[in-house]
Amino acid sequence: MIEIIVNGEKQKVKEDINISEMIEVLEYKDKSFAVALNGTFVALKKYNETKINDADKIEILAPMVGG
């Protein structure tokens, strides 16, 4: 297991996990969000190939509506 920080909270996930798998494990059902890994936006098409490492910081951001 590795420890990561998701939206400011420590989480434990298996080693050798990618963003798509992490989203499933953490049960994010809504697909309307963006992901930043260590402060860098990750494109949706890169989720399957982007591996997560111990101590990575992940932000899962919902789009904001309104002005």
N, CA, C and O atoms as a Tinker XYZ file with bonds, in Angstrom:
   268  protein
     1  N      0.848000   -1.183000    0.000000    73     2
     2  CA     0.000000    0.000000    0.000000    64     1     3
     3  C      0.895000    1.250000    0.000000    63     2     4     5
     4  O      1.995000    1.267000    0.553000    81     3
     5  N      0.365000    2.283000   -0.647000    73     3     6
     6  CA     1.024000    3.579000   -0.618000    64     5     7
     7  C      0.067000    4.595000   -0.025000    63     6     8     9
     8  O     -1.148000    4.396000   -0.024000    81     7
     9  N      0.622000    5.677000    0.473000    73     7    10
    10  CA    -0.205000    6.731000    1.046000    64     9    11
    11  C     -0.144000    7.950000    0.130000    63    10    12    13
    12  O      0.933000    8.419000   -0.236000    81    11
    13  N     -1.324000    8.452000   -0.230000    73    11    14
    14  CA    -1.437000    9.635000   -1.069000    64    13    15
    15  C     -2.328000   10.645000   -0.358000    63    14    16    17
    16  O     -2.976000   10.323000    0.637000    81    15
    17  N     -2.353000   11.853000   -0.870000    73    15    18
    18  CA    -3.232000   12.882000   -0.316000    64    17    19
    19  C     -4.221000   13.273000   -1.404000    63    18    20    21
    20  O     -3.829000   13.742000   -2.472000    81    19
    21  N     -5.501000   13.077000   -1.127000    73    19    22
    22  CA    -6.560000   13.400000   -2.078000    64    21    23
    23  C     -7.422000   14.498000   -1.461000    63    22    24    25
    24  O     -8.034000   14.312000   -0.409000    81    23
    25  N     -7.457000   15.644000   -2.136000    73    23    26
    26  CA    -8.223000   16.794000   -1.643000    64    25    27
    27  C     -7.909000   17.086000   -0.173000    63    26    28    29
    28  O     -8.806000   17.390000    0.614000    81    27
    29  N     -6.627000   16.991000    0.185000    73    27    30
    30  CA    -6.184000   17.327000    1.530000    64    29    31
    31  C     -6.311000   16.226000    2.557000    63    30    32    33
    32  O     -5.947000   16.424000    3.716000    81    31
    33  N     -6.820000   15.062000    2.162000    73    31    34
    34  CA    -7.005000   13.956000    3.106000    64    33    35
    35  C     -6.116000   12.776000    2.728000    63    34    36    37
    36  O     -6.024000   12.407000    1.557000    81    35
    37  N     -5.463000   12.189000    3.729000    73    35    38
    38  CA    -4.620000   11.022000    3.482000    64    37    39
    39  C     -5.489000    9.833000    3.109000    63    38    40    41
    40  O     -6.531000    9.587000    3.716000    81    39
    41  N     -5.040000    9.104000    2.104000    73    39    42
    42  CA    -5.730000    7.890000    1.646000    64    41    43
    43  C     -4.670000    6.821000    1.410000    63    42    44    45
    44  O     -3.533000    7.132000    1.053000    81    43
    45  N     -5.041000    5.582000    1.609000    73    43    46
    46  CA    -4.146000    4.470000    1.274000    64    45    47
    47  C     -4.733000    3.727000    0.082000    63    46    48    49
    48  O     -5.916000    3.388000    0.057000    81    47
    49  N     -3.875000    3.481000   -0.904000    73    47    50
    50  CA    -4.278000    2.741000   -2.098000    64    49    51
    51  C     -3.183000    1.726000   -2.424000    63    50    52    53
    52  O     -2.065000    1.826000   -1.918000    81    51
    53  N     -3.507000    0.764000   -3.261000    73    51    54
    54  CA    -2.520000   -0.247000   -3.625000    64    53    55
    55  C     -1.407000    0.386000   -4.465000    63    54    56    57
    56  O     -1.588000    1.433000   -5.087000    81    55
    57  N     -0.270000   -0.272000   -4.462000    73    55    58
    58  CA     0.842000    0.170000   -5.303000    64    57    59
    59  C      0.506000   -0.084000   -6.764000    63    58    60    61
    60  O     -0.365000   -0.897000   -7.077000    81    59
    61  N      1.194000    0.608000   -7.649000    73    59    62
    62  CA     1.048000    0.430000   -9.094000    64    61    63
    63  C     -0.388000    0.685000   -9.549000    63    62    64    65
    64  O     -0.959000   -0.101000  -10.304000    81    63
    65  N     -0.956000    1.780000   -9.085000    73    63    66
    66  CA    -2.324000    2.152000   -9.428000    64    65    67
    67  C     -2.281000    3.376000  -10.341000    63    66    68    69
    68  O     -1.404000    4.230000  -10.211000    81    67
    69  N     -3.239000    3.449000  -11.264000    73    67    70
    70  CA    -3.325000    4.635000  -12.112000    64    69    71
    71  C     -4.514000    5.492000  -11.670000    63    70    72    73
    72  O     -5.269000    5.113000  -10.774000    81    71
    73  N     -4.665000    6.636000  -12.305000    73    71    74
    74  CA    -5.734000    7.560000  -11.895000    64    73    75
    75  C     -7.113000    6.936000  -12.077000    63    74    76    77
    76  O     -7.965000    7.080000  -11.201000    81    75
    77  N     -7.354000    6.253000  -13.181000    73    75    78
    78  CA    -8.667000    5.619000  -13.397000    64    77    79
    79  C     -9.002000    4.637000  -12.284000    63    78    80    81
    80  O    -10.123000    4.622000  -11.776000    81    79
    81  N     -8.028000    3.822000  -11.908000    73    79    82
    82  CA    -8.248000    2.841000  -10.844000    64    81    83
    83  C     -8.477000    3.534000   -9.499000    63    82    84    85
    84  O     -9.318000    3.105000   -8.709000    81    83
    85  N     -7.721000    4.611000   -9.243000    73    83    86
    86  CA    -7.894000    5.346000   -7.996000    64    85    87
    87  C     -9.296000    5.926000   -7.891000    63    86    88    89
    88  O     -9.906000    5.896000   -6.822000    81    87
    89  N     -9.806000    6.451000   -8.993000    73    87    90
    90  CA   -11.155000    7.018000   -9.006000    64    89    91
    91  C    -12.182000    5.949000   -8.639000    63    90    92    93
    92  O    -13.116000    6.218000   -7.883000    81    91
    93  N    -12.013000    4.747000   -9.167000    73    91    94
    94  CA   -12.930000    3.644000   -8.839000    64    93    95
    95  C    -12.804000    3.242000   -7.370000    63    94    96    97
    96  O    -13.812000    3.078000   -6.682000    81    95
    97  N    -11.579000    3.085000   -6.893000    73    95    98
    98  CA   -11.338000    2.674000   -5.511000    64    97    99
    99  C    -11.928000    3.683000   -4.529000    63    98   100   101
   100  O    -12.502000    3.300000   -3.510000    81    99
   101  N    -11.788000    4.964000   -4.834000    73    99   102
   102  CA   -12.295000    6.001000   -3.938000    64   101   103
   103  C    -13.770000    6.312000   -4.186000    63   102   104   105
   104  O    -14.347000    7.184000   -3.537000    81   103
   105  N    -14.373000    5.589000   -5.131000    73   103   106
   106  CA   -15.811000    5.634000   -5.412000    64   105   107
   107  C    -16.325000    7.004000   -5.838000    63   106   108   109
   108  O    -17.365000    7.464000   -5.368000    81   107
   109  N    -15.577000    7.649000   -6.737000    73   107   110
   110  CA   -16.076000    8.892000   -7.335000    64   109   111
   111  C    -17.025000    8.494000   -8.453000    63   110   112   113
   112  O    -16.591000    8.021000   -9.504000    81   111
   113  N    -18.309000    8.683000   -8.230000    73   111   114
   114  CA   -19.332000    8.248000   -9.188000    64   113   115
   115  C    -19.549000    9.287000  -10.293000    63   114   116   117
   116  O    -19.731000    8.939000  -11.460000    81   115
   117  N    -19.528000   10.559000   -9.907000    73   115   118
   118  CA   -19.771000   11.639000  -10.861000    64   117   119
   119  C    -18.556000   11.778000  -11.767000    63   118   120   121
   120  O    -17.430000   11.879000  -11.279000    81   119
   121  N    -18.766000   11.783000  -13.065000    73   119   122
   122  CA   -17.661000   11.872000  -14.013000    64   121   123
   123  C    -17.341000   13.310000  -14.391000    63   122   124   125
   124  O    -16.456000   13.544000  -15.214000    81   123
   125  N    -18.033000   14.268000  -13.815000    73   123   126
   126  CA   -17.810000   15.680000  -14.138000    64   125   127
   127  C    -16.794000   16.287000  -13.175000    63   126   128   129
   128  O    -17.163000   17.026000  -12.262000    81   127
   129  N    -15.537000   15.979000  -13.377000    73   127   130
   130  CA   -14.492000   16.566000  -12.552000    64   129   131
   131  C    -13.178000   16.552000  -13.320000    63   130   132   133
   132  O    -13.039000   15.876000  -14.340000    81   131
   133  N    -12.230000   17.305000  -12.811000    73   131   134
   134  CA   -10.882000   17.322000  -13.360000    64   133   135
   135  C     -9.935000   16.827000  -12.277000    63   134   136   137
   136  O    -10.234000   16.921000  -11.087000    81   135
   137  N     -8.796000   16.301000  -12.697000    73   135   138
   138  CA    -7.820000   15.780000  -11.753000    64   137   139
   139  C     -6.494000   16.502000  -11.954000    63   138   140   141
   140  O     -6.020000   16.676000  -13.077000    81   139
   141  N     -5.913000   16.913000  -10.838000    73   139   142
   142  CA    -4.562000   17.482000  -10.855000    64   141   143
   143  C     -3.674000   16.578000  -10.009000    63   142   144   145
   144  O     -4.036000   16.197000   -8.896000    81   143
   145  N     -2.519000   16.244000  -10.547000    73   143   146
   146  CA    -1.553000   15.392000   -9.859000    64   145   147
   147  C     -0.329000   16.242000   -9.549000    63   146   148   149
   148  O      0.361000   16.709000  -10.455000    81   147
   149  N     -0.068000   16.436000   -8.268000    73   147   150
   150  CA     1.046000   17.272000   -7.833000    64   149   151
   151  C      1.021000   18.645000   -8.495000    63   150   152   153
   152  O      2.056000   19.179000   -8.895000    81   151
   153  N     -0.190000   19.207000   -8.602000    73   151   154
   154  CA    -0.355000   20.554000   -9.126000    64   153   155
   155  C     -0.457000   20.672000  -10.630000    63   154   156   157
   156  O     -0.570000   21.781000  -11.152000    81   155
   157  N     -0.420000   19.545000  -11.346000    73   155   158
   158  CA    -0.487000   19.556000  -12.806000    64   157   159
   159  C     -1.752000   18.849000  -13.279000    63   158   160   161
   160  O     -2.011000   17.705000  -12.906000    81   159
   161  N     -2.544000   19.544000  -14.110000    73   159   162
   162  CA    -3.762000   18.969000  -14.680000    64   161   163
   163  C     -3.419000   17.718000  -15.482000    63   162   164   165
   164  O     -2.426000   17.692000  -16.210000    81   163
   165  N     -4.247000   16.681000  -15.343000    73   163   166
   166  CA    -4.084000   15.437000  -16.105000    64   165   167
   167  C     -5.292000   15.301000  -17.024000    63   166   168   169
   168  O     -6.433000   15.308000  -16.561000    81   167
   169  N     -5.044000   15.177000  -18.323000    73   167   170
   170  CA    -6.120000   15.024000  -19.298000    64   169   171
   171  C     -6.818000   13.679000  -19.100000    63   170   172   173
   172  O     -6.185000   12.683000  -18.750000    81   171
   173  N     -8.119000   13.667000  -19.327000    73   171   174
   174  CA    -8.923000   12.449000  -19.172000    64   173   175
   175  C     -8.328000   11.274000  -19.940000    63   174   176   177
   176  O     -8.307000   10.154000  -19.429000    81   175
   177  N     -7.849000   11.506000  -21.147000    73   175   178
   178  CA    -7.299000   10.418000  -21.962000    64   177   179
   179  C     -5.995000    9.855000  -21.402000    63   178   180   181
   180  O     -5.523000    8.818000  -21.867000    81   179
   181  N     -5.406000   10.525000  -20.409000    73   179   182
   182  CA    -4.159000   10.058000  -19.788000    64   181   183
   183  C     -4.380000    9.339000  -18.456000    63   182   184   185
   184  O     -3.420000    8.864000  -17.850000    81   183
   185  N     -5.631000    9.252000  -17.991000    73   183   186
   186  CA    -5.912000    8.642000  -16.683000    64   185   187
   187  C     -5.398000    7.202000  -16.587000    63   186   188   189
   188  O     -4.842000    6.816000  -15.559000    81   187
   189  N     -5.577000    6.404000  -17.649000    73   187   190
   190  CA    -5.174000    4.992000  -17.603000    64   189   191
   191  C     -3.666000    4.806000  -17.580000    63   190   192   193
   192  O     -3.180000    3.798000  -17.068000    81   191
   193  N     -2.926000    5.745000  -18.119000    73   191   194
   194  CA    -1.474000    5.585000  -18.186000    64   193   195
   195  C     -0.716000    6.401000  -17.135000    63   194   196   197
   196  O      0.510000    6.314000  -17.054000    81   195
   197  N     -1.426000    7.184000  -16.340000    73   195   198
   198  CA    -0.771000    8.023000  -15.335000    64   197   199
   199  C     -0.758000    7.293000  -13.995000    63   198   200   201
   200  O     -1.788000    7.152000  -13.337000    81   199
   201  N      0.424000    6.836000  -13.609000    73   199   202
   202  CA     0.598000    6.100000  -12.357000    64   201   203
   203  C      0.681000    7.054000  -11.177000    63   202   204   205
   204  O      1.163000    8.180000  -11.299000    81   203
   205  N      0.208000    6.588000  -10.049000    73   203   206
   206  CA     0.250000    7.342000   -8.805000    64   205   207
   207  C      1.330000    6.728000   -7.928000    63   206   208   209
   208  O      1.439000    5.508000   -7.809000    81   207
   209  N      2.129000    7.605000   -7.313000    73   207   210
   210  CA     3.231000    7.160000   -6.466000    64   209   211
   211  C      2.993000    7.583000   -5.017000    63   210   212   213
   212  O      2.171000    8.452000   -4.726000    81   211
   213  N      3.736000    6.941000   -4.122000    73   211   214
   214  CA     3.647000    7.264000   -2.702000    64   213   215
   215  C      3.872000    8.757000   -2.496000    63   214   216   217
   216  O      4.768000    9.345000   -3.101000    81   215
   217  N      3.062000    9.360000   -1.646000    73   215   218
   218  CA     3.132000   10.772000   -1.250000    64   217   219
   219  C      2.656000   11.748000   -2.325000    63   218   220   221
   220  O      2.805000   12.958000   -2.154000    81   219
   221  N      2.082000   11.255000   -3.437000    73   219   222
   222  CA     1.524000   12.156000   -4.446000    64   221   223
   223  C      0.357000   12.930000   -3.858000    63   222   224   225
   224  O     -0.351000   12.447000   -2.975000    81   223
   225  N      0.171000   14.145000   -4.367000    73   223   226
   226  CA    -0.958000   14.986000   -3.960000    64   225   227
   227  C     -1.901000   15.104000   -5.141000    63   226   228   229
   228  O     -1.514000   15.554000   -6.220000    81   227
   229  N     -3.139000   14.697000   -4.925000    73   227   230
   230  CA    -4.146000   14.676000   -5.963000    64   229   231
   231  C     -5.291000   15.582000   -5.570000    63   230   232   233
   232  O     -5.786000   15.532000   -4.444000    81   231
   233  N     -5.703000   16.407000   -6.507000    73   231   234
   234  CA    -6.897000   17.244000   -6.313000    64   233   235
   235  C     -7.934000   16.805000   -7.325000    63   234   236   237
   236  O     -7.654000   16.724000   -8.521000    81   235
   237  N     -9.127000   16.524000   -6.844000    73   235   238
   238  CA   -10.252000   16.179000   -7.719000    64   237   239
   239  C    -11.211000   17.352000   -7.645000    63   238   240   241
   240  O    -11.814000   17.616000   -6.605000    81   239
   241  N    -11.342000   18.041000   -8.747000    73   239   242
   242  CA   -12.033000   19.317000   -8.781000    64   241   243
   243  C    -13.314000   19.239000   -9.601000    63   242   244   245
   244  O    -13.291000   18.823000  -10.759000    81   243
   245  N    -14.421000   19.634000   -9.003000    73   243   246
   246  CA   -15.704000   19.698000   -9.718000    64   245   247
   247  C    -15.792000   21.036000  -10.428000    63   246   248   249
   248  O    -15.308000   22.044000   -9.914000    81   247
   249  N    -16.411000   21.058000  -11.614000    73   247   250
   250  CA   -16.557000   22.346000  -12.310000    64   249   251
   251  C    -17.492000   23.275000  -11.535000    63   250   252   253
   252  O    -18.444000   22.829000  -10.896000    81   251
   253  N    -17.205000   24.555000  -11.604000    73   251   254
   254  CA   -18.046000   25.545000  -10.927000    64   253   255
   255  C    -18.934000   26.216000  -11.968000    63   254   256   257
   256  O    -18.492000   26.529000  -13.073000    81   255
   257  N    -20.177000   26.429000  -11.602000    73   255   258
   258  CA   -21.150000   27.042000  -12.498000    64   257   259
   259  C    -21.589000   28.363000  -11.887000    63   258   260   261
   260  O    -21.748000   28.486000  -10.672000    81   259
   261  N    -21.776000   29.325000  -12.736000    73   259   262
   262  CA   -22.270000   30.612000  -12.239000    64   261   263
   263  C    -21.220000   31.695000  -12.365000    63   262   264   265
   264  O    -20.141000   31.476000  -12.915000    81   263
   265  N    -21.546000   32.841000  -11.857000    73   263   266
   266  CA   -20.619000   33.957000  -12.037000    64   265   267
   267  C    -20.582000   34.783000  -10.860000    63   266   268
   268  O    -19.854000   35.775000  -10.825000    81   267
